[in-house]
């Protein structure tokens, strides 16, 4: 039986190059080289999905995936959180988008990132380059996550409890940004304060 519970930690890591060197030195296996990723988040006209703290997402990188999450995490401690997630691979991103649109669901925002994926000690480690900063996510059991975090030298990295979408929306409110899409083009001339991510850390 499939376990639909996702357990992970998100860490703010300004120097992703140095972090990747630590990941490699720890013996991690490269699973997927750096790839560009685009994501659409969907809702209906009434905003029902967001109001119910749910996530409906369509993602395109080297493949297309459709994801449902219940975005109210269970805090496991030390920045580690668990939540329900079910994801399926779809054969055609545009066709899935059309299906969702005809069912009454439309993107309320898009976001982009570059992601590199490793595996170490039964955990997935992803190095994420977002338009506003760099992050590492470690997914596995809470115990395994703690061990991997230490092995790759990130015990002191701030654990971020907010989603990338929440971070983007909050930064937009704080800084008076007049866009909602989290894209590299939108953020190219935006300077993020050095201490901004402390507000999102556990």
N, C-alpha and C positions, 0 to 999 in steps of 0.2 A: 504494500500500500504506500502511495506517495505521501511524504510528509510535506505539507504545504506551509510550514513555518520557516520563515527566513530569520536567521539570527546573525547579526553583523555589528561592526563598529565602523564609524566614519571618523577619520583623523585629518586635521588640517596640517599640510606638509608643504611649506613654501618651496623648499629645495627638492624637487622631485627627482632630479638627476642623481643627487647623493643618495636619496632613499632607494632608488632602483639599484644602485651599486650595492647597498646593504642587502637588498632582497636577493640579488644574485649570489652575493658572498655567503648568504645563509643556506644556499643550496636549492633555492626555489626553481621550479621548472616553468619555463615560458609556455603558456597554453595558447595565447592569442597575441600576436604582435599588435603594436599601436594601430588603432583603427578609428576613423571618424564615425561619430554616432549622432543621429538626429532622433528626437523624441517628440511626440505629440501627446498632450494631456487633454482628455475629453470630458465634457459634461453636457447635460441637457439644457434647454432654455431656462429652466427654473433653478439651475444650479444645485440639483438634488445630490449629485455624486459628491461634490465638495462638502456640502452641508452635512452629509452622512459620514464624513471623514474616510471616504473611499477614493481609490485611484484607478482610473482606466487609462492605460497607456499603450501607445503603439510606437515601437522602436525599430529603427533601421541601422544596422552596421554592416557586417558581412552577411547577415541574414535578417529577416524580419520577425519580430516577436510581439505578441499581444499579451498584456499583463493586467491582472486585477490584484489590487492590494486593499487591505483594510488598514488605513493609515493612522491607527492609534496603537503605537507600539507598547509592548510590555518591557519595562526597564529591568534588565538582568543585573545591572550594577556595573560600575566603572565605565560607563558610556556604551555598554553593550545592550542592544535592544532586539526584541523579537516581534514579528508581526506576521499575519497571514499574507501569503503571496502565492498566486497560481499563474503560471505562464505557459503559453504554447507558441511553438514556431508556426508561422504562416508562410505560404508560398509567395504571396504577392502583397507588398506593403500598400500600394495604391488601391488594390481591390478591397483590402480590409478597411481602409479609410472610407471607401465608397459605401461599404456595407454599414459601417457605423453612422455615417452621415444620413443614410436613408432610414436608419432606425431612430434618428432624432438626436444623435450625439455629434458634437462639433468640437474641434480643438479650441480651447480657451487660451492656450499658450504652447509654444514650442521651446525646446532647449537643446543645446549642442554640447558635445564634449569629445575629447579624444581619450581612449581607454586602452590600457595595456594590461593583460591578465596573466597572473602567475598562480602556481599551486605550491603549497608548502604545508607539511604536517596535517593533511586532510582539510586544509583551509584554502579558499580562493582569495587571492590578493589582487585587487585591481588598483591601478594607478590612473587617476582621473585628472585630466586637464580641463577645467571649466573656464569660461570667459572671465570669471572673477577670481580664480585662484586654483590651487592644486590640492588634491585630497587623495588619501588612501582608504579603501574600504577592505576590511577583512571579514569574510563570511565563513562560518563553521559553527561548532559548538562553543559555548561561552568559555569553557576551559581551554579549548584549542586556540581560540582567538587570543586569549591572554598570553599563551606561550609564544605564539607567532609574533605578536606585538613586541614582546621582549626581544625575540631573536633578530628582528629587523631594525631594532634600535629606536622604536617609537613610543617607549613608555612615557616620555615627557611631551609627546605631541598632543595638542588639545583634541579631546573627543567631541565631535560635533553631533548634537542630537537632532538638529533640524534637517529636513530634506533639502536638496538643491533648489527645488522650486520655492520652498519657504524662504530660504536664504535670499534668493533673487528678489522675491516680492518684498521682503523686509528691507533689503538694501535700497530698492527702488523708492520705498516710502521715506527712509531716512535721508536719502540723497536727492530726492525730488526728480528721479529719472522718469522720462515721459514715454517709456516703452515697457512692454510686458514680456516679450520674447527674450529668452536667455541665449543669445547668439553672440558669436565672436565679433560680428560686425557691430552690433549694438554697443558692446562694451569696449570697443577698440580705443576710445578716447576717454574712458572713465577710469579715474584713479581711485582705487579702493583703499581706505585708511588701513594702516598696518594692524591696528587693534580691532578691526571690524569683527573678526571671527571669534573673538573672546566672548562676545555677546551670545553666541550660539553654542558655547561649549558647556559640558557638564561639570 
